Amino acid sequence: MRKRMLVLFSPQSHFRLQTFRFVLNCLLIRVSNREIMNLERVSNEEKLNLCRKYYLGGFAFLPFLWLVNVVWFFKEAFVKPAYTEQPQIKIYVKRSALGLILWVAVLTTWITIFQHFRAQWGEVADYLSFTIPLGTP
């Protein structure tokens, strides 16, 4: 026990202590952000503004924002009682879902075609590849 105490409070452990405090602070910030990011505490106008930002952000080749938009605002759009901003939120959620489905379809099609014909495309496919597989399939 005494040996372990010496290790914990030795000069070399100062770095460990700072690292531990940093990790602890990061976790506390993450927990506090969860309390802040509650849609029930946000006004309906701010919900509409946030939903619109996620919808428009998806057009910057960030389909993950559309996924977040659909998951996060689905209840607001289709389950909660009607309010003035709800029809516009419904439109953004529906369009985000459509954009996400189209993006997944295009990406899946491209991945399938590329993996199937990569060997036949030769040098062009090698330039498109991040890593060049050895041999032929």
A tleap script that builds the chain and sets N, CA, C and O, in Angstrom:
source leaprc.protein.ff14SB
mol = sequence {
  NMET ARG LYS ARG MET LEU VAL LEU PHE SER
  PRO GLN SER HIE PHE ARG LEU GLN THR PHE
  ARG PHE VAL LEU ASN CYS LEU LEU ILE ARG
  VAL SER ASN ARG GLU ILE MET ASN LEU GLU
  ARG VAL SER ASN GLU GLU LYS LEU ASN LEU
  CYS ARG LYS TYR TYR LEU GLY GLY PHE ALA
  PHE LEU PRO PHE LEU TRP LEU VAL ASN VAL
  VAL TRP PHE PHE LYS GLU ALA PHE VAL LYS
  PRO ALA TYR THR GLU GLN PRO GLN ILE LYS
  ILE TYR VAL LYS ARG SER ALA LEU GLY LEU
  ILE LEU TRP VAL ALA VAL LEU THR THR TRP
  ILE THR ILE PHE GLN HIE PHE ARG ALA GLN
  TRP GLY GLU VAL ALA ASP TYR LEU SER PHE
  THR ILE PRO LEU GLY THR CPRO
}
set mol.1.N position { 0.823 -1.195 0.000 }
set mol.1.CA position { 0.000 0.000 0.000 }
set mol.1.C position { 0.867 1.258 0.000 }
set mol.1.O position { 0.592 2.203 -0.740 }
set mol.2.N position { 1.905 1.271 0.824 }
set mol.2.CA position { 2.773 2.441 0.895 }
set mol.2.C position { 3.488 2.661 -0.431 }
set mol.2.O position { 3.648 3.804 -0.861 }
set mol.3.N position { 3.914 1.599 -1.078 }
set mol.3.CA position { 4.597 1.715 -2.361 }
set mol.3.C position { 3.663 2.338 -3.409 }
set mol.3.O position { 4.077 3.187 -4.198 }
set mol.4.N position { 2.433 1.914 -3.402 }
set mol.4.CA position { 1.459 2.440 -4.347 }
set mol.4.C position { 1.200 3.926 -4.089 }
set mol.4.O position { 1.046 4.696 -5.037 }
set mol.5.N position { 1.152 4.327 -2.847 }
set mol.5.CA position { 0.958 5.738 -2.508 }
set mol.5.C position { 2.112 6.584 -3.031 }
set mol.5.O position { 1.901 7.697 -3.513 }
set mol.6.N position { 3.324 6.061 -2.936 }
set mol.6.CA position { 4.482 6.795 -3.431 }
set mol.6.C position { 4.404 6.989 -4.940 }
set mol.6.O position { 4.784 8.038 -5.461 }
set mol.7.N position { 3.912 5.976 -5.630 }
set mol.7.CA position { 3.794 6.081 -7.081 }
set mol.7.C position { 2.741 7.125 -7.457 }
set mol.7.O position { 2.935 7.892 -8.400 }
set mol.8.N position { 1.636 7.153 -6.726 }
set mol.8.CA position { 0.574 8.101 -7.046 }
set mol.8.C position { 1.000 9.548 -6.839 }
set mol.8.O position { 0.575 10.435 -7.579 }
set mol.9.N position { 1.837 9.789 -5.837 }
set mol.9.CA position { 2.201 11.158 -5.512 }
set mol.9.C position { 3.649 11.483 -5.834 }
set mol.9.O position { 4.207 12.424 -5.269 }
set mol.10.N position { 4.253 10.747 -6.705 }
set mol.10.CA position { 5.621 11.042 -7.112 }
set mol.10.C position { 5.606 12.178 -8.139 }
set mol.10.O position { 4.554 12.470 -8.708 }
set mol.11.N position { 6.752 12.825 -8.389 }
set mol.11.CA position { 6.789 13.909 -9.387 }
set mol.11.C position { 6.382 13.440 -10.781 }
set mol.11.O position { 5.835 14.224 -11.557 }
set mol.12.N position { 6.639 12.184 -11.108 }
set mol.12.CA position { 6.260 11.690 -12.430 }
set mol.12.C position { 4.740 11.551 -12.563 }
set mol.12.O position { 4.204 11.548 -13.670 }
set mol.13.N position { 4.062 11.435 -11.434 }
set mol.13.CA position { 2.613 11.249 -11.511 }
set mol.13.C position { 1.877 12.564 -11.756 }
set mol.13.O position { 0.667 12.560 -11.982 }
set mol.14.N position { 2.591 13.687 -11.714 }
set mol.14.CA position { 1.957 14.982 -11.978 }
set mol.14.C position { 1.316 15.000 -13.370 }
set mol.14.O position { 0.217 15.524 -13.553 }
set mol.15.N position { 2.017 14.423 -14.342 }
set mol.15.CA position { 1.471 14.349 -15.700 }
set mol.15.C position { 0.215 13.494 -15.717 }
set mol.15.O position { -0.763 13.844 -16.377 }
set mol.16.N position { 0.231 12.370 -14.996 }
set mol.16.CA position { -0.948 11.505 -14.940 }
set mol.16.C position { -2.123 12.239 -14.313 }
set mol.16.O position { -3.261 12.108 -14.763 }
set mol.17.N position { -1.842 13.005 -13.277 }
set mol.17.CA position { -2.898 13.741 -12.601 }
set mol.17.C position { -3.509 14.791 -13.528 }
set mol.17.O position { -4.729 14.954 -13.558 }
set mol.18.N position { -2.684 15.494 -14.272 }
set mol.18.CA position { -3.199 16.478 -15.223 }
set mol.18.C position { -4.018 15.797 -16.315 }
set mol.18.O position { -5.070 16.300 -16.710 }
set mol.19.N position { -3.543 14.663 -16.798 }
set mol.19.CA position { -4.284 13.921 -17.818 }
set mol.19.C position { -5.629 13.469 -17.267 }
set mol.19.O position { -6.653 13.569 -17.943 }
set mol.20.N position { -5.618 12.972 -16.036 }
set mol.20.CA position { -6.859 12.524 -15.407 }
set mol.20.C position { -7.841 13.690 -15.268 }
set mol.20.O position { -9.029 13.534 -15.548 }
set mol.21.N position { -7.353 14.852 -14.841 }
set mol.21.CA position { -8.222 16.021 -14.712 }
set mol.21.C position { -8.786 16.448 -16.063 }
set mol.21.O position { -9.952 16.829 -16.163 }
set mol.22.N position { -7.957 16.382 -17.100 }
set mol.22.CA position { -8.414 16.748 -18.438 }
set mol.22.C position { -9.537 15.814 -18.895 }
set mol.22.O position { -10.564 16.268 -19.401 }
set mol.23.N position { -9.333 14.510 -18.713 }
set mol.23.CA position { -10.354 13.535 -19.118 }
set mol.23.C position { -11.625 13.746 -18.310 }
set mol.23.O position { -12.727 13.694 -18.856 }
set mol.24.N position { -11.475 13.981 -17.021 }
set mol.24.CA position { -12.638 14.210 -16.170 }
set mol.24.C position { -13.404 15.458 -16.614 }
set mol.24.O position { -14.634 15.444 -16.668 }
set mol.25.N position { -12.692 16.521 -16.926 }
set mol.25.CA position { -13.350 17.741 -17.410 }
set mol.25.C position { -14.071 17.507 -18.730 }
set mol.25.O position { -15.170 18.023 -18.939 }
set mol.26.N position { -13.457 16.729 -19.624 }
set mol.26.CA position { -14.115 16.415 -20.901 }
set mol.26.C position { -15.405 15.651 -20.669 }
set mol.26.O position { -16.415 15.922 -21.317 }
set mol.27.N position { -15.378 14.699 -19.748 }
set mol.27.CA position { -16.583 13.934 -19.447 }
set mol.27.C position { -17.660 14.819 -18.834 }
set mol.27.O position { -18.841 14.673 -19.151 }
set mol.28.N position { -17.260 15.731 -17.962 }
set mol.28.CA position { -18.233 16.636 -17.356 }
set mol.28.C position { -18.846 17.562 -18.396 }
set mol.28.O position { -20.044 17.842 -18.350 }
set mol.29.N position { -18.039 18.033 -19.327 }
set mol.29.CA position { -18.562 18.877 -20.403 }
set mol.29.C position { -19.541 18.088 -21.254 }
set mol.29.O position { -20.590 18.603 -21.642 }
set mol.30.N position { -19.200 16.833 -21.546 }
set mol.30.CA position { -20.076 16.003 -22.364 }
set mol.30.C position { -21.404 15.772 -21.648 }
set mol.30.O position { -22.459 15.828 -22.280 }
set mol.31.N position { -21.369 15.513 -20.342 }
set mol.31.CA position { -22.598 15.303 -19.581 }
set mol.31.C position { -23.417 16.585 -19.542 }
set mol.31.O position { -24.638 16.541 -19.691 }
set mol.32.N position { -22.767 17.724 -19.343 }
set mol.32.CA position { -23.509 18.979 -19.292 }
set mol.32.C position { -24.116 19.314 -20.652 }
set mol.32.O position { -25.189 19.914 -20.706 }
set mol.33.N position { -23.459 18.941 -21.750 }
set mol.33.CA position { -24.020 19.190 -23.078 }
set mol.33.C position { -25.266 18.361 -23.310 }
set mol.33.O position { -26.173 18.795 -24.020 }
set mol.34.N position { -25.327 17.183 -22.728 }
set mol.34.CA position { -26.528 16.364 -22.890 }
set mol.34.C position { -27.730 17.057 -22.270 }
set mol.34.O position { -28.842 16.957 -22.789 }
set mol.35.N position { -27.520 17.748 -21.180 }
set mol.35.CA position { -28.622 18.456 -20.555 }
set mol.35.C position { -29.055 19.647 -21.402 }
set mol.35.O position { -30.238 19.982 -21.435 }
set mol.36.N position { -28.123 20.280 -22.078 }
set mol.36.CA position { -28.432 21.452 -22.886 }
set mol.36.C position { -29.162 21.051 -24.169 }
set mol.36.O position { -30.083 21.747 -24.597 }
set mol.37.N position { -28.763 19.947 -24.780 }
set mol.37.CA position { -29.321 19.554 -26.070 }
set mol.37.C position { -30.628 18.777 -25.893 }
set mol.37.O position { -30.740 17.628 -26.318 }
set mol.38.N position { -31.598 19.410 -25.269 }
set mol.38.CA position { -32.901 18.818 -25.050 }
set mol.38.C position { -33.910 19.652 -25.825 }
set mol.38.O position { -34.075 20.841 -25.549 }
set mol.39.N position { -34.582 19.043 -26.789 }
set mol.39.CA position { -35.511 19.795 -27.636 }
set mol.39.C position { -36.709 20.340 -26.870 }
set mol.39.O position { -37.344 21.297 -27.313 }
set mol.40.N position { -37.018 19.746 -25.738 }
set mol.40.CA position { -38.166 20.233 -24.976 }
set mol.40.C position { -37.891 21.586 -24.334 }
set mol.40.O position { -38.825 22.313 -23.997 }
set mol.41.N position { -36.624 21.928 -24.163 }
set mol.41.CA position { -36.256 23.206 -23.552 }
set mol.41.C position { -36.083 24.322 -24.583 }
set mol.41.O position { -35.833 25.470 -24.214 }
set mol.42.N position { -36.213 24.000 -25.849 }
set mol.42.CA position { -35.972 24.966 -26.921 }
set mol.42.C position { -37.314 25.450 -27.449 }
set mol.42.O position { -38.272 24.681 -27.526 }
set mol.43.N position { -37.382 26.714 -27.808 }
set mol.43.CA position { -38.628 27.253 -28.355 }
set mol.43.C position { -38.896 26.653 -29.734 }
set mol.43.O position { -37.985 26.159 -30.399 }
set mol.44.N position { -40.151 26.706 -30.148 }
set mol.44.CA position { -40.535 26.130 -31.441 }
set mol.44.C position { -39.838 26.829 -32.601 }
set mol.44.O position { -39.493 26.189 -33.595 }
set mol.45.N position { -39.630 28.124 -32.482 }
set mol.45.CA position { -38.938 28.869 -33.535 }
set mol.45.C position { -37.479 28.414 -33.659 }
set mol.45.O position { -36.954 28.286 -34.765 }
set mol.46.N position { -36.835 28.173 -32.521 }
set mol.46.CA position { -35.451 27.691 -32.548 }
set mol.46.C position { -35.372 26.267 -33.093 }
set mol.46.O position { -34.406 25.915 -33.769 }
set mol.47.N position { -36.386 25.445 -32.801 }
set mol.47.CA position { -36.435 24.088 -33.358 }
set mol.47.C position { -36.495 24.151 -34.881 }
set mol.47.O position { -35.781 23.424 -35.572 }
set mol.48.N position { -37.351 25.026 -35.391 }
set mol.48.CA position { -37.469 25.184 -36.837 }
set mol.48.C position { -36.152 25.656 -37.439 }
set mol.48.O position { -35.741 25.164 -38.490 }
set mol.49.N position { -35.495 26.592 -36.795 }
set mol.49.CA position { -34.220 27.113 -37.283 }
set mol.49.C position { -33.152 26.014 -37.295 }
set mol.49.O position { -32.399 25.894 -38.261 }
set mol.50.N position { -33.084 25.221 -36.235 }
set mol.50.CA position { -32.105 24.137 -36.160 }
set mol.50.C position { -32.395 23.056 -37.200 }
set mol.50.O position { -31.479 22.549 -37.846 }
set mol.51.N position { -33.667 22.707 -37.358 }
set mol.51.CA position { -34.057 21.703 -38.353 }
set mol.51.C position { -33.689 22.177 -39.760 }
set mol.51.O position { -33.211 21.393 -40.580 }
set mol.52.N position { -33.911 23.438 -40.027 }
set mol.52.CA position { -33.564 24.015 -41.338 }
set mol.52.C position { -32.058 23.978 -41.569 }
set mol.52.O position { -31.611 23.668 -42.673 }
set mol.53.N position { -31.268 24.292 -40.538 }
set mol.53.CA position { -29.810 24.263 -40.674 }
set mol.53.C position { -29.308 22.855 -40.976 }
set mol.53.O position { -28.436 22.678 -41.827 }
set mol.54.N position { -29.853 21.853 -40.285 }
set mol.54.CA position { -29.445 20.473 -40.563 }
set mol.54.C position { -29.845 20.059 -41.978 }
set mol.54.O position { -29.092 19.375 -42.672 }
set mol.55.N position { -31.030 20.477 -42.394 }
set mol.55.CA position { -31.488 20.141 -43.745 }
set mol.55.C position { -30.561 20.749 -44.797 }
set mol.55.O position { -30.133 20.056 -45.720 }
set mol.56.N position { -30.253 22.025 -44.666 }
set mol.56.CA position { -29.377 22.682 -45.637 }
set mol.56.C position { -27.944 22.161 -45.536 }
set mol.56.O position { -27.252 22.075 -46.551 }
set mol.57.N position { -27.493 21.817 -44.351 }
set mol.57.CA position { -26.147 21.269 -44.172 }
set mol.57.C position { -25.962 19.943 -44.882 }
set mol.57.O position { -24.847 19.612 -45.285 }
set mol.58.N position { -27.025 19.183 -45.044 }
set mol.58.CA position { -26.945 17.908 -45.751 }
set mol.58.C position { -26.570 18.064 -47.210 }
set mol.58.O position { -26.032 17.136 -47.814 }
set mol.59.N position { -26.845 19.223 -47.784 }
set mol.59.CA position { -26.489 19.461 -49.182 }
set mol.59.C position { -24.999 19.706 -49.377 }
set mol.59.O position { -24.524 19.734 -50.512 }
set mol.60.N position { -24.262 19.883 -48.297 }
set mol.60.CA position { -22.811 20.077 -48.376 }
set mol.60.C position { -22.104 18.719 -48.302 }
set mol.60.O position { -21.041 18.601 -47.693 }
set mol.61.N position { -22.695 17.704 -48.919 }
set mol.61.CA position { -22.176 16.336 -48.922 }
set mol.61.C position { -21.978 15.820 -47.502 }
set mol.61.O position { -20.989 15.149 -47.206 }
set mol.62.N position { -22.934 16.140 -46.624 }
set mol.62.CA position { -22.932 15.665 -45.244 }
set mol.62.C position { -24.267 14.967 -44.958 }
set mol.62.O position { -25.081 15.493 -44.199 }
set mol.63.N position { -24.501 13.799 -45.549 }
set mol.63.CA position { -25.798 13.140 -45.360 }
set mol.63.C position { -26.047 12.716 -43.919 }
set mol.63.O position { -27.184 12.438 -43.538 }
set mol.64.N position { -24.985 12.665 -43.116 }
set mol.64.CA position { -25.175 12.346 -41.705 }
set mol.64.C position { -26.064 13.390 -41.029 }
set mol.64.O position { -26.812 13.065 -40.107 }
set mol.65.N position { -25.986 14.629 -41.478 }
set mol.65.CA position { -26.856 15.670 -40.919 }
set mol.65.C position { -28.322 15.384 -41.226 }
set mol.65.O position { -29.195 15.669 -40.407 }
set mol.66.N position { -28.592 14.828 -42.391 }
set mol.66.CA position { -29.969 14.449 -42.706 }
set mol.66.C position { -30.440 13.329 -41.788 }
set mol.66.O position { -31.583 13.331 -41.333 }
set mol.67.N position { -29.559 12.374 -41.518 }
set mol.67.CA position { -29.912 11.292 -40.599 }
set mol.67.C position { -30.218 11.849 -39.212 }
set mol.67.O position { -31.217 11.474 -38.598 }
set mol.68.N position { -29.375 12.732 -38.722 }
set mol.68.CA position { -29.601 13.353 -37.416 }
set mol.68.C position { -30.908 14.140 -37.432 }
set mol.68.O position { -31.670 14.095 -36.466 }
set mol.69.N position { -31.166 14.844 -38.498 }
set mol.69.CA position { -32.391 15.630 -38.619 }
set mol.69.C position { -33.625 14.739 -38.539 }
set mol.69.O position { -34.579 15.059 -37.830 }
set mol.70.N position { -33.608 13.629 -39.261 }
set mol.70.CA position { -34.753 12.720 -39.266 }
set mol.70.C position { -34.951 12.107 -37.881 }
set mol.70.O position { -36.068 12.075 -37.366 }
set mol.71.N position { -33.874 11.625 -37.288 }
set mol.71.CA position { -33.991 10.955 -35.990 }
set mol.71.C position { -34.395 11.942 -34.900 }
set mol.71.O position { -35.254 11.645 -34.070 }
set mol.72.N position { -33.781 13.101 -34.908 }
set mol.72.CA position { -33.985 14.049 -33.823 }
set mol.72.C position { -35.336 14.757 -33.894 }
set mol.72.O position { -35.949 15.014 -32.858 }
set mol.73.N position { -35.804 15.071 -35.086 }
set mol.73.CA position { -37.020 15.864 -35.221 }
set mol.73.C position { -38.242 15.046 -35.627 }
set mol.73.O position { -39.297 15.626 -35.883 }
set mol.74.N position { -38.136 13.721 -35.695 }
set mol.74.CA position { -39.279 12.905 -36.098 }
set mol.74.C position { -40.457 13.086 -35.139 }
set mol.74.O position { -41.589 13.291 -35.575 }
set mol.75.N position { -40.189 13.011 -33.840 }
set mol.75.CA position { -41.271 13.176 -32.860 }
set mol.75.C position { -41.879 14.573 -32.929 }
set mol.75.O position { -43.093 14.739 -32.811 }
set mol.76.N position { -41.029 15.565 -33.119 }
set mol.76.CA position { -41.529 16.940 -33.216 }
set mol.76.C position { -42.443 17.106 -34.427 }
set mol.76.O position { -43.423 17.850 -34.376 }
set mol.77.N position { -42.120 16.418 -35.502 }
set mol.77.CA position { -42.873 16.599 -36.742 }
set mol.77.C position { -44.149 15.770 -36.788 }
set mol.77.O position { -45.163 16.229 -37.315 }
set mol.78.N position { -44.116 14.553 -36.243 }
set mol.78.CA position { -45.231 13.640 -36.481 }
set mol.78.C position { -45.952 13.151 -35.229 }
set mol.78.O position { -47.046 12.599 -35.346 }
set mol.79.N position { -45.391 13.329 -34.047 }
set mol.79.CA position { -46.014 12.786 -32.838 }
set mol.79.C position { -46.607 13.881 -31.953 }
set mol.79.O position { -47.697 13.706 -31.409 }
set mol.80.N position { -45.920 14.985 -31.804 }
set mol.80.CA position { -46.358 16.060 -30.899 }
set mol.80.C position { -47.624 16.735 -31.430 }
set mol.80.O position { -47.888 16.711 -32.632 }
set mol.81.N position { -48.403 17.337 -30.530 }
set mol.81.CA position { -49.580 18.105 -30.974 }
set mol.81.C position { -49.171 19.265 -31.890 }
set mol.81.O position { -48.043 19.755 -31.836 }
set mol.82.N position { -50.099 19.678 -32.713 }
set mol.82.CA position { -49.797 20.688 -33.738 }
set mol.82.C position { -49.453 22.041 -33.121 }
set mol.82.O position { -50.034 22.456 -32.119 }
set mol.83.N position { -48.499 22.708 -33.744 }
set mol.83.CA position { -48.137 24.087 -33.424 }
set mol.83.C position { -47.745 24.762 -34.723 }
set mol.83.O position { -47.650 24.096 -35.753 }
set mol.84.N position { -47.517 26.059 -34.703 }
set mol.84.CA position { -47.403 26.831 -35.947 }
set mol.84.C position { -46.202 26.439 -36.803 }
set mol.84.O position { -46.296 26.468 -38.030 }
set mol.85.N position { -45.080 26.075 -36.192 }
set mol.85.CA position { -43.877 25.741 -36.962 }
set mol.85.C position { -43.846 24.285 -37.417 }
set mol.85.O position { -42.982 23.908 -38.210 }
set mol.86.N position { -44.770 23.466 -36.931 }
set mol.86.CA position { -44.720 22.030 -37.207 }
set mol.86.C position { -44.834 21.671 -38.692 }
set mol.86.O position { -44.107 20.782 -39.136 }
set mol.87.N position { -45.699 22.305 -39.481 }
set mol.87.CA position { -45.755 21.933 -40.908 }
set mol.87.C position { -44.419 22.127 -41.632 }
set mol.87.O position { -44.044 21.311 -42.475 }
set mol.88.N position { -43.713 23.195 -41.308 }
set mol.88.CA position { -42.412 23.428 -41.946 }
set mol.88.C position { -41.384 22.398 -41.473 }
set mol.88.O position { -40.559 21.942 -42.265 }
set mol.89.N position { -41.426 22.028 -40.192 }
set mol.89.CA position { -40.515 20.994 -39.680 }
set mol.89.C position { -40.805 19.667 -40.370 }
set mol.89.O position { -39.882 18.923 -40.699 }
set mol.90.N position { -42.094 19.363 -40.591 }
set mol.90.CA position { -42.462 18.130 -41.303 }
set mol.90.C position { -41.842 18.101 -42.694 }
set mol.90.O position { -41.319 17.075 -43.128 }
set mol.91.N position { -41.903 19.224 -43.383 }
set mol.91.CA position { -41.332 19.295 -44.732 }
set mol.91.C position { -39.835 19.028 -44.689 }
set mol.91.O position { -39.319 18.256 -45.496 }
set mol.92.N position { -39.131 19.663 -43.747 }
set mol.92.CA position { -37.682 19.463 -43.649 }
set mol.92.C position { -37.334 18.022 -43.284 }
set mol.92.O position { -36.364 17.470 -43.804 }
set mol.93.N position { -38.115 17.411 -42.399 }
set mol.93.CA position { -37.840 16.025 -41.998 }
set mol.93.C position { -38.094 15.078 -43.171 }
set mol.93.O position { -37.299 14.168 -43.410 }
set mol.94.N position { -39.186 15.278 -43.901 }
set mol.94.CA position { -39.476 14.423 -45.060 }
set mol.94.C position { -38.403 14.565 -46.135 }
set mol.94.O position { -37.944 13.570 -46.697 }
set mol.95.N position { -38.006 15.797 -46.416 }
set mol.95.CA position { -36.974 16.016 -47.434 }
set mol.95.C position { -35.617 15.477 -46.983 }
set mol.95.O position { -34.846 14.974 -47.800 }
set mol.96.N position { -35.326 15.581 -45.694 }
set mol.96.CA position { -34.077 15.014 -45.177 }
set mol.96.C position { -34.076 13.498 -45.330 }
set mol.96.O position { -33.058 12.910 -45.696 }
set mol.97.N position { -35.212 12.865 -45.051 }
set mol.97.CA position { -35.309 11.414 -45.207 }
set mol.97.C position { -35.142 11.021 -46.673 }
set mol.97.O position { -34.450 10.051 -46.983 }
set mol.98.N position { -35.772 11.771 -47.571 }
set mol.98.CA position { -35.640 11.493 -48.998 }
set mol.98.C position { -34.195 11.669 -49.458 }
set mol.98.O position { -33.670 10.823 -50.183 }
set mol.99.N position { -33.553 12.753 -49.046 }
set mol.99.CA position { -32.155 12.979 -49.410 }
set mol.99.C position { -31.247 11.892 -48.868 }
set mol.99.O position { -30.321 11.457 -49.552 }
set mol.100.N position { -31.502 11.451 -47.645 }
set mol.100.CA position { -30.701 10.381 -47.051 }
set mol.100.C position { -30.872 9.079 -47.820 }
set mol.100.O position { -29.892 8.381 -48.082 }
set mol.101.N position { -32.097 8.748 -48.183 }
set mol.101.CA position { -32.350 7.516 -48.944 }
set mol.101.C position { -31.671 7.582 -50.307 }
set mol.101.O position { -31.051 6.610 -50.738 }
set mol.102.N position { -31.782 8.715 -50.986 }
set mol.102.CA position { -31.122 8.861 -52.288 }
set mol.102.C position { -29.605 8.770 -52.155 }
set mol.102.O position { -28.947 8.123 -52.969 }
set mol.103.N position { -29.051 9.413 -51.136 }
set mol.103.CA position { -27.604 9.378 -50.919 }
set mol.103.C position { -27.129 7.948 -50.663 }
set mol.103.O position { -26.119 7.518 -51.221 }
set mol.104.N position { -27.852 7.215 -49.823 }
set mol.104.CA position { -27.475 5.828 -49.526 }
set mol.104.C position { -27.590 4.973 -50.784 }
set mol.104.O position { -26.738 4.117 -51.021 }
set mol.105.N position { -28.626 5.188 -51.593 }
set mol.105.CA position { -28.791 4.412 -52.823 }
set mol.105.C position { -27.653 4.683 -53.805 }
set mol.105.O position { -27.095 3.749 -54.382 }
set mol.106.N position { -27.310 5.951 -53.997 }
set mol.106.CA position { -26.223 6.298 -54.921 }
set mol.106.C position { -24.893 5.751 -54.421 }
set mol.106.O position { -24.121 5.186 -55.196 }
set mol.107.N position { -24.626 5.913 -53.145 }
set mol.107.CA position { -23.365 5.430 -52.581 }
set mol.107.C position { -23.265 3.907 -52.646 }
set mol.107.O position { -22.205 3.370 -52.966 }
set mol.108.N position { -24.350 3.217 -52.348 }
set mol.108.CA position { -24.356 1.753 -52.426 }
set mol.108.C position { -24.153 1.287 -53.861 }
set mol.108.O position { -23.415 0.333 -54.106 }
set mol.109.N position { -24.801 1.952 -54.807 }
set mol.109.CA position { -24.627 1.599 -56.218 }
set mol.109.C position { -23.183 1.800 -56.654 }
set mol.109.O position { -22.610 0.930 -57.310 }
set mol.110.N position { -22.589 2.937 -56.298 }
set mol.110.CA position { -21.207 3.205 -56.684 }
set mol.110.C position { -20.252 2.183 -56.066 }
set mol.110.O position { -19.361 1.681 -56.751 }
set mol.111.N position { -20.426 1.873 -54.797 }
set mol.111.CA position { -19.541 0.906 -54.137 }
set mol.111.C position { -19.656 -0.457 -54.799 }
set mol.111.O position { -18.646 -1.125 -55.022 }
set mol.112.N position { -20.869 -0.873 -55.115 }
set mol.112.CA position { -21.071 -2.176 -55.758 }
set mol.112.C position { -20.430 -2.213 -57.139 }
set mol.112.O position { -19.721 -3.164 -57.470 }
set mol.113.N position { -20.673 -1.189 -57.943 }
set mol.113.CA position { -20.091 -1.145 -59.292 }
set mol.113.C position { -18.572 -1.101 -59.225 }
set mol.113.O position { -17.903 -1.825 -59.963 }
set mol.114.N position { -18.018 -0.270 -58.359 }
set mol.114.CA position { -16.564 -0.136 -58.281 }
set mol.114.C position { -15.906 -1.436 -57.833 }
set mol.114.O position { -14.885 -1.839 -58.391 }
set mol.115.N position { -16.481 -2.091 -56.834 }
set mol.115.CA position { -15.885 -3.341 -56.368 }
set mol.115.C position { -16.009 -4.449 -57.409 }
set mol.115.O position { -15.137 -5.311 -57.514 }
set mol.116.N position { -17.079 -4.421 -58.164 }
set mol.116.CA position { -17.280 -5.470 -59.158 }
set mol.116.C position { -16.364 -5.290 -60.376 }
set mol.116.O position { -15.840 -6.273 -60.899 }
set mol.117.N position { -16.169 -4.064 -60.826 }
set mol.117.CA position { -15.421 -3.810 -62.058 }
set mol.117.C position { -14.029 -3.224 -61.846 }
set mol.117.O position { -13.384 -2.839 -62.821 }
set mol.118.N position { -13.547 -3.143 -60.621 }
set mol.118.CA position { -12.258 -2.520 -60.351 }
set mol.118.C position { -11.124 -3.173 -61.117 }
set mol.118.O position { -10.279 -2.475 -61.678 }
set mol.119.N position { -11.088 -4.472 -61.153 }
set mol.119.CA position { -9.996 -5.172 -61.838 }
set mol.119.C position { -10.043 -4.935 -63.346 }
set mol.119.O position { -8.996 -4.849 -63.989 }
set mol.120.N position { -11.230 -4.829 -63.912 }
set mol.120.CA position { -11.360 -4.623 -65.352 }
set mol.120.C position { -10.998 -3.196 -65.763 }
set mol.120.O position { -10.580 -2.976 -66.900 }
set mol.121.N position { -11.147 -2.238 -64.877 }
set mol.121.CA position { -10.860 -0.849 -65.208 }
set mol.121.C position { -9.372 -0.541 -65.217 }
set mol.121.O position { -8.960 0.501 -65.725 }
set mol.122.N position { -8.573 -1.422 -64.670 }
set mol.122.CA position { -7.121 -1.287 -64.737 }
set mol.122.C position { -6.571 -0.067 -64.029 }
set mol.122.O position { -6.822 0.160 -62.846 }
set mol.123.N position { -5.805 0.721 -64.793 }
set mol.123.CA position { -5.081 1.848 -64.213 }
set mol.123.C position { -6.017 2.941 -63.691 }
set mol.123.O position { -5.708 3.602 -62.700 }
set mol.124.N position { -7.146 3.128 -64.350 }
set mol.124.CA position { -8.105 4.143 -63.907 }
set mol.124.C position { -8.605 3.818 -62.504 }
set mol.124.O position { -8.696 4.704 -61.655 }
set mol.125.N position { -8.927 2.562 -62.262 }
set mol.125.CA position { -9.402 2.150 -60.942 }
set mol.125.C position { -8.304 2.271 -59.897 }
set mol.125.O position { -8.580 2.568 -58.735 }
set mol.126.N position { -7.055 2.043 -60.307 }
set mol.126.CA position { -5.943 2.200 -59.365 }
set mol.126.C position { -5.812 3.651 -58.920 }
set mol.126.O position { -5.510 3.920 -57.758 }
set mol.127.N position { -6.036 4.583 -59.838 }
set mol.127.CA position { -5.976 5.995 -59.469 }
set mol.127.C position { -7.144 6.396 -58.562 }
set mol.127.O position { -7.012 7.307 -57.744 }
set mol.128.N position { -8.282 5.718 -58.706 }
set mol.128.CA position { -9.440 6.005 -57.867 }
set mol.128.C position { -9.352 5.339 -56.501 }
set mol.128.O position { -10.070 5.726 -55.578 }
set mol.129.N position { -8.487 4.349 -56.360 }
set mol.129.CA position { -8.387 3.591 -55.113 }
set mol.129.C position { -7.503 4.302 -54.106 }
set mol.129.O position { -6.493 4.909 -54.462 }
set mol.130.N position { -7.894 4.219 -52.856 }
set mol.130.CA position { -7.063 4.741 -51.776 }
set mol.130.C position { -5.925 3.763 -51.506 }
set mol.130.O position { -4.774 4.159 -51.318 }
set mol.131.N position { -6.266 2.493 -51.490 }
set mol.131.CA position { -5.254 1.440 -51.396 }
set mol.131.C position { -5.413 0.557 -52.619 }
set mol.131.O position { -6.529 0.320 -53.082 }
set mol.132.N position { -4.315 0.079 -53.132 }
set mol.132.CA position { -4.367 -0.752 -54.328 }
set mol.132.C position { -4.264 -2.209 -53.898 }
set mol.132.O position { -3.227 -2.629 -53.385 }
set mol.133.N position { -5.330 -2.990 -54.099 }
set mol.133.CA position { -5.276 -4.402 -53.736 }
set mol.133.C position { -4.314 -5.154 -54.654 }
set mol.133.O position { -4.196 -4.841 -55.839 }
set mol.134.N position { -3.642 -6.129 -54.101 }
set mol.134.CA position { -2.715 -6.927 -54.892 }
set mol.134.C position { -3.460 -8.065 -55.567 }
set mol.134.O position { -4.385 -8.636 -54.989 }
set mol.135.N position { -3.066 -8.394 -56.775 }
set mol.135.CA position { -3.668 -9.516 -57.494 }
set mol.135.C position { -4.977 -9.147 -58.150 }
set mol.135.O position { -5.366 -7.979 -58.182 }
set mol.136.N position { -5.651 -10.149 -58.672 }
set mol.136.CA position { -6.954 -9.954 -59.300 }
set mol.136.C position { -7.988 -10.755 -58.526 }
set mol.136.O position { -7.663 -11.791 -57.947 }
set mol.137.N position { -9.219 -10.289 -58.511 }
set mol.137.CA position { -10.257 -11.010 -57.759 }
set mol.137.C position { -10.634 -12.321 -58.420 }
set mol.137.O position { -11.492 -13.044 -57.912 }
savepdb mol mol.pdb
quit
